[in-house]
């Protein structure tokens, strides 16, 4: 895909949704961090249902540690892998208090050192909480980058590096939101809704539906 097409794709995304937002509910960087840890292999909707109740009782590292592991598990048991996620969150809370004054660090290395936080989660937190122009490659972005020809790559890291290289700077802050939402609601995995796609004529996917 040539640079002019990429520019046009992101211009259309921006025109349709100038200030895109993720669908996880949060009010602080810590709430976002916990929500993103919970969202692995789970829907944002299921996470929001759990955290609405959880954050009323505990929404800081201190409060979650006071709530205890079983207390946290009782709030998130509707989410897949909740036991492992609960252990990771409790361990993360302890590290935040011990090493970061209870605050979420604005640093990739420090974020990725937290239990349950990988590169994708770190990218989400850096982008949404701190306004860093990172691109978190989830299954939707990986699919779209390869399907459309926007930024093909054999694995998420390769796609991330390619997207960071080819996405014009003016679009980099919001790129991952636009692509995730597009993949979630239009360019879906099994049956992409090509007739209603706003970038249909720019997409290089050969199997477009009529």
C-alpha positions in Angstrom: 0.0 0.0 0.0 1.4 3.4 -0.9 1.6 6.4 1.4 -1.2 8.3 -0.3 -3.6 5.5 0.4 -2.6 5.3 4.0 -3.0 9.1 4.4 -6.5 8.9 2.8 -7.5 6.0 5.1 -6.6 7.8 8.3 -8.2 11.1 7.0 -11.5 9.2 6.6 -11.2 7.7 10.0 -10.5 11.1 11.5 -13.4 12.8 9.6 -15.8 10.1 10.8 -14.6 10.0 14.4 -12.3 13.0 15.3 -11.8 12.1 19.0 -12.1 8.3 19.3 -12.2 6.7 22.7 -11.8 3.1 23.9 -14.8 1.3 25.3 -13.3 0.4 28.7 -14.6 2.5 31.5 -12.1 4.2 33.9 -11.5 7.5 35.6 -7.8 7.2 36.6 -4.7 5.6 35.1 -4.9 2.9 37.8 -8.5 2.0 36.9 -7.5 1.8 33.3 -4.5 -0.4 34.1 -6.7 -2.9 36.0 -9.4 -2.8 33.3 -6.8 -3.6 30.6 -5.3 -6.5 32.6 -8.9 -7.8 33.0 -9.7 -7.4 29.3 -7.3 -10.0 28.0 -9.4 -12.7 26.3 -12.5 -10.9 27.5 -14.9 -8.3 26.1 -14.8 -4.7 27.2 -18.5 -5.1 28.0 -17.9 -7.9 30.5 -15.0 -6.0 32.1 -17.1 -2.8 32.5 -19.9 -4.8 34.2 -17.4 -6.1 36.7 -15.4 -2.9 37.3 -18.4 -0.7 37.8 -19.1 -2.6 41.0 -15.5 -3.2 41.9 -14.4 0.5 41.7 -17.2 1.6 44.0 -15.5 -0.5 46.7 -11.8 -0.3 45.7 -10.2 1.8 43.0 -6.7 2.3 44.3 -3.8 -0.1 45.0 -4.2 0.4 48.7 -8.0 -0.3 48.6 -7.6 -3.4 46.4 -5.0 -4.9 48.7 -7.3 -4.2 51.6 -10.1 -5.9 49.7 -8.0 -9.0 49.5 -7.6 -11.7 46.9 -10.9 -13.4 47.6 -12.7 -10.1 47.6 -11.3 -9.2 44.3 -12.1 -12.6 42.8 -15.7 -12.2 43.9 -16.0 -9.1 41.8 -14.4 -10.4 38.6 -15.4 -14.1 38.6 -17.6 -13.5 35.5 -14.4 -12.7 33.5 -12.3 -15.4 32.0 -9.1 -16.4 33.7 -10.2 -14.4 36.7 -8.1 -16.3 39.3 -4.9 -15.6 37.4 -5.9 -12.0 36.7 -6.7 -11.4 40.4 -3.3 -12.7 41.5 -1.6 -10.5 38.9 -3.6 -7.4 39.9 -2.8 -7.9 43.6 0.9 -8.4 42.9 0.8 -5.3 40.7 -0.8 -3.2 43.4 2.0 -4.2 45.8 4.7 -3.3 43.3 3.0 0.1 42.6 3.0 0.9 46.3 6.5 -0.4 46.9 8.3 1.1 43.8 6.1 3.8 42.3 4.4 5.6 45.2 1.1 4.0 44.4 1.1 5.6 40.9 1.0 4.0 37.5 4.4 4.6 35.9 4.7 6.5 32.6 7.4 4.2 31.4 7.2 1.2 29.2 9.9 -0.9 31.0 8.3 -0.2 34.4 4.9 -1.1 33.1 6.0 -4.3 31.4 7.6 -5.3 34.7 4.2 -5.4 36.4 2.5 -8.9 36.6 -0.1 -9.4 33.9 1.2 -6.5 31.8 2.7 -7.2 28.4 3.6 -5.0 25.5 0.0 -4.5 24.3 -1.3 -3.6 27.8 1.6 -1.2 28.3 0.9 0.4 24.9 -2.8 0.9 25.8 -1.9 2.6 29.1 0.8 4.8 27.6 -1.6 5.9 24.8 -4.8 6.4 26.7 -3.7 7.5 30.1 -0.6 9.5 29.1 -1.2 10.5 25.5 1.8 8.7 24.1 1.5 7.9 20.3 1.8 4.2 20.8 -0.2 1.6 18.8 -1.4 -1.5 20.8 -1.8 -4.3 18.3 -4.7 -6.6 19.4 -6.4 -9.3 17.2 -8.5 -6.6 15.4 -5.5 -4.5 14.5 -3.4 -7.5 13.5 -6.2 -8.7 11.2 -6.9 -5.3 9.6 -3.3 -4.4 9.1 -2.8 -7.6 7.1 -6.2 -7.8 5.4 -6.2 -4.3 4.1 -2.5 -4.1 3.2 -2.1 -1.2 5.6 0.8 -2.7 7.5 1.3 -6.4 6.9 3.3 -8.4 9.4 3.8 -12.0 10.6 3.2 -11.2 14.3 1.8 -8.4 16.5 5.2 -6.8 17.1 6.0 -6.7 13.4 2.7 -5.1 12.7 3.2 -2.6 15.5 6.6 -1.6 14.2 5.3 -1.3 10.6 2.3 0.8 11.7 4.5 3.2 13.7 6.7 3.5 10.6 4.0 4.1 8.0 1.3 6.0 10.0 1.6 9.7 9.4 2.5 11.5 12.7 -0.8 13.5 12.8 -2.8 10.3 13.1 -0.5 8.2 15.4 -2.1 9.2 18.7 -5.6 7.9 17.7 -4.6 5.2 15.1 -5.1 2.2 17.4 -8.6 3.4 18.5 -9.7 3.9 14.9 -8.4 0.5 13.8 -9.8 -1.4 16.9 -13.2 0.1 16.4 -13.2 -0.6 12.7 -12.2 -4.2 13.3 -14.8 -4.6 16.1 -17.8 -3.3 14.2 -17.0 -3.2 10.4 -14.0 -5.3 9.3 -15.0 -8.3 11.5 -13.1 -11.6 11.4 -15.6 -13.9 9.7 -17.9 -11.7 7.7 -16.5 -8.2 7.1 -19.2 -5.6 6.3 -17.5 -4.4 3.2 -20.5 -2.6 1.6 -20.7 -0.2 4.6 -16.9 0.2 5.0 -15.7 3.8 4.6 -12.3 2.7 3.3 -13.6 0.0 0.9 -12.1 1.6 -2.2 -8.7 2.0 -0.5 -8.6 -1.4 1.0 -6.4 -4.0 -0.9 -8.3 -7.1 0.4 -9.2 -9.3 -2.5 -12.1 -11.1 -0.9 -14.4 -8.2 -0.3 -18.0 -9.0 0.2 -20.6 -7.6 -2.1 
